Amino acid sequence: MALNRNTVTRNIKRGVFEEAGMSFRKHWQLYLLVIPPVLFFLIFKYYPMVNAVLAFKDYNVIKGIWGSPWVGFKHFRMFFENPVFWTLVKNTLVISFYQLLAGFPIPILLALMLNEVRSAKFKRLVQLVSFAPYFISTVVMVSIIMLFLAPRLGFVNTAFNYFGLESKNYLGDPGMFSSIFVWSDIWQTAGYSAVVYLAALAAVDPTLYEAAKVDGASRIQKIMNVDLPGILPTITIILILNVGSVMALGFEKIYLLQNKLNISSSEVISTYVYKIGLLNANYSFATAVGLFNSVINLVLLVAVNALAKRLSNNSIW
């Protein structure tokens, strides 16, 4: 009996290898196309992960990463015991969730509205106007924000002065920082993000619209019963990815918008790591904080993915 079982196992393995060999000989061009992206991820994504061991060492330039002495969780404890730790986490989470709650629905609404527009010229114009800001660099975007919100000659304060209101230093107000950051980011990225949902809407079965029209459904009813269910898998996947990057808040724009007046609400984990870990050449500490961020994002990604799979049967894996 055991002999027969071993023979069957060998035959199955032989059949699998033969089938794989036939597939490779038949589609060898496709396998060659896959090689460059695989090498890219192995060299630039997975290989650098090995150096995350730096978070558990006291880095010495002369000894290198692997020759530096082990210190365990020393750098993690330094970060957790730091008096500004909870302030950094709070600022990061507040800005991230604000950005998620305000910025996630707007591209969906924009895509749904554009999908209802019947004038091709007007639709292209709106797409151009909403999509163009995405190509503005971060430095130029911050310069525009500073010019618009300048206390004396900024467009916003000039307009308020015209109506008899006093000028205000918006970038110097800690309470205004998160709103300035989030809504300027929405203006810049909403058009680009809406493209994904427009593509998903284009894949909705046209017969569903015809059936809704025959049933006398209004535009709102068609959106609620045809459009939204049709793009729900796309919405779920993008939401999972966004939640999975909550702690990985962008560094450049926040750092450029920072000043001494708004530092209490604008100092986030990424800017703190840059100042303390990199400018002071404390690479082990910077790596530890970065690894902490990555682990939190991974936990959130797995948790939200499992929740989405249970509630809607749509998930990344």
Disulfide bonds with the S-S distance in Angstrom:
none
